[in-house]
């Protein structure tokens, strides 16, 4: 099982020096990927419930910097050598597919094939409103984009006639080096069906879940992929989870990744044993210096024991 780590692309400490340090440190410590989150604009008032925090409130205040995800990965492609560069996840309806597919293919070529495209439909009604994108149509828009981008990245003459996007005999070069993997985010049945139809991986983010429930969700993806005429073996099992390294052992909750290094080794082995191929970890210390300490301790006291 590979492990990735989220980058500090938001907050007052973010900037070129912090990002370079975070990316190069993750590469040196043995992580398989670095991950960036996506945000275009943060409204001052958000009433939409945030699915990925315990209290359902969005975790980044609107007056804190939030760097563009793809820009950060392009920047870090030139400051790293072999670690993979992932986005978790690009909200596809926010951007025209011809634009983001070009940026993604460029990053992939410049990084010698290291990009992982996590993709999703988005959750914040207020952000959709600010961008003039219909919130209730975001799933259908995303499905069309995923159909179109496969053509953009594989065919010489591209024609597409959809409800939202239409192109007539266009060229699209360069192509990604070896095909950018599309990891489909989202937790519910619609996301599972989307991963089954279009994805190279199912890539949900769960705040609380047991490995057994996660495994059941992936079994649904595999079943749906067979129904769609795809080989279930071609879809990767991946997941994002928040994590906290504590100074000593704590009472265990099977739905939460929190504990001492010894406890985390045991919990993460369960993810490995159910077939998770990649686990992207978001260390939950509030500030980058504390998060950096947790990441380094994790790499020193947890990573070596997951390969035993």
N, C-alpha and C positions, 0 to 999 in steps of 0.2 A: 504493500500500500504506500503510495506517494503522499507526501504532506506538503501543502502550500501555506503561505502566510500572507495576510492582508497588509497592504502598504498604508502608511500614514498620509493619504492624499487630502485629508480634511483636517481642520483645526489650525490654531495659530502657530504651531511649530512646523507646519508643512512648508516646504520650499526645496530648492535644488539640493542643498547640502544634506538635508534630512532624508530626502528620497534616495540619493546616491548611497548614503550610509545604510539605509534600510535594505536596499536591493543588494548591494555588495555583501552586506553581512549575511543576509538570507542565503545567498549563493555559497558563501564560505562555510556556513554552518550546516549545509547539506539539505536544505529545503529544495523541493522539486520545482516550485513555482512561486511567483509573487503575484498578488491579486490586487486590482484596483476596483473601486466602486464607481457608480455612475450617478451624476446629478447635473442637470442643466441649470435649474434655478430653484431657489428655496423661498417660498412665500413667507411673509412675516406671520401670517396666521394659517395654521394647518389644522383642519378638523377631521381629515381622513385618518382613520386608525392605521398606525404603522404596524405591519404584521411581524416585524422582526425585533421587537423589544418586549420585555415583560409587562411594562405599563402601557404599551401601545402608542407611545409618544415617539416622534422622530428624534433621533439621538444627536443630530448636528444642528445647533442653533443657526438661524438665518444670517447672523452677522459674523459667522466664522468662515474663513476661506474654504472653498471646496474646489480643488483643481479638476480640470477635465481629464477623464479617465484615459482616453486614447492618447492624448497629448503626453501624459505621464509615461505611458508604456513606450511610446516612440522615443522619448527622452532617455529612458532607462535601457532601451535596446543598445545604445551606444556606450553604456557604462557597465554592462554585464557581458558574460561570455556564453554560458550554457543554460542558465536557469530559464524556465519557461515564463512567458509573460501573459497573464490572464486578466480578463475583465469579468467581474461578477456584480451585476450583469448589465450589458448595454440594453437600455430600453429602446427597442426598435422603432416604435411609432413616433418617437421624438425626432427622428432623422430620416431623410430620404434614403432608400437603400442604395442608390447609385453613389451617394456620398460616403456613407459609412463603410460600404464594401470596398471602395477605393482606398480609404484610410487603412482599413484592416489589412488589405492585400499589400499595401506599402510597408506597414510595420512588419508583416510576416517576411517580406523579401529582405528588408534591411536587417532583420534579426536572424536571418538564415533559418526561417521556418519554426520560430519558437512561440508564435502567438496561439493562444486558446481564446476563442470567442464565446464567452458566456452571454446568452441572450435571453430577454424576457419581455413581458408586456407592460410592466410598471404597475404602480399602486396608488400614487398620489393624485387625486382629482384636481387639486389646486395647481399642480405643475402642468398637467394636461391643459387646463384652462388658460394658463399663462402662455402656452405655446400654440394655442389655437387648434389643438388636436382633440377629436371626439373620444372621450374616455370610454364610452360604451362600445366603441368599435375597435378598440385596441387589439383584441384577440384576432379578429379577422385581418386587420392590417398586418399584424406580425406574421400570420400564416402566409400571406401573399409575399411578404418580404423574404421569408425563408425559401419559398418556391423560386423567386426571382434570383436570389443570390447564388443558389446552386448553379444556375445557368451562367451567371456573370463569371463565376470562378472556374467553369469547365468548358464552355462553348466559345467558338470564334464568332459566330453570328447569333446574336441574342434577340429573340422576339418574345414579348410577353404581353398578354392582354388580361388584366385583372380589373377589379372594381375600383382599386385605389391607385394602381401603378400600371402604366402602359409604356412599352418601348418598342421601337421598330428598327430592326436590323442594325443594332449598335455593336461596336467593338468594345472590349474591356481588357486592357493589358496594363501592367503585368498581372498574370495569374499568381495566386499564392504558390509558394515553392512546392509543397506537398499536399495542398488542400488544408485550409484552416479548419480545425475541428470546431463544430458548433455544439456547444453544451447548453441545453435548454433548461433555464431556471424555472422556478414555480413549483408549488407544492400540491395543488389540487388536481382533480381529474382532467381539467382542460389542459393544464401544463403537462401532465403525464401523457395525454394523447398527442400533444404537440411534439414532445420528445420522441414518442414512438414513431411518428410520421417523418420527422425532419432531423432529429438530433443524432449526434455522435455520442452524446451522453445525456442522462438525466442529472440535473445539477441544482437541487433544491437547497434552500437555506432554512433550517429549522432552529428555533430558539430552544425548544424543548421537544425531545423525541427519544424513544428507546431505540436501540439498534434493531430490535425485532420489528417495530412498526416501520422503520425506514426500509428494512428488507422487504416487508409486505408491499410498500409503495413501489419499489423497483420491480417486484414480481408483476404488479399491474402494468407497468411500462412494458415489460417483456411480453406479456399477453397481448397488449394492444399493438405492439410492433408486429407480432405474428399475424394478427388480424389485418394489419395494413400491408401485408405481403413482404415485410422485411425480416431479415435474420436477427432474432433477439441477441445473438452473440456479438453483433456488431455495435451494440449500444453499451457504452461504458457506465458504470455505477459510480457516481461522484456525489459529493455533498459539501455544503458550507456549514460550519458550526462555530458559535462563540465558545471561548475556552478561557479558563482562569487557573493559573498555577498558584497554589496556596503554600504558605510557609510550612504548614503541618497538615496532617491528615484531618479530613472533615467528614461529617456524616454524609453518606452517599445517597444521591438521587439518580436513579438510572436514566433519567431524561436530560441530565445536565452534565456537561463536561467541566467539572470543577473539582480540584483536589490536589494533593501532594503529587510530586513526580511519580512515586510508586503507584498511587491510585490511578493516575492518568495512563500509565503503561497498561494496566489491566483493562481500563475502559476502552482504550484505543485498539487493543488487541481484539476486542469484540467486533469493532468495525472492520478490522482486517479479516476476521474470520467469516463475516457474512458476505464478503466479496467486494467491499468498497475499494475502488481502485485509486481514488484521489479524495483527500479530505482537506479542504481549504479552511484554515483556522484563523479566526478573528480574536486576537488577544484583547481582553476587555478592560485592561487598566485605562483610566481616563486620559492620561497624558503620555506622550511618546517616550520620555525617559523611563517611566515605570513600565511601559509596554515593552521597551527594548530589553529591560532586565528580565522580564518574564520570558521573552522569546529566547534569549541567550541561555537562561536556566533550562528551559524546555529542551533546547538543542543539546545541551550538555547532559541532562539527567533523564530524558525521556527518549529522544530519537534513537540512541544506540541500542536500546532494549527492545525496540519494535521490530528489529530485524532478526531477533533470536527465535 
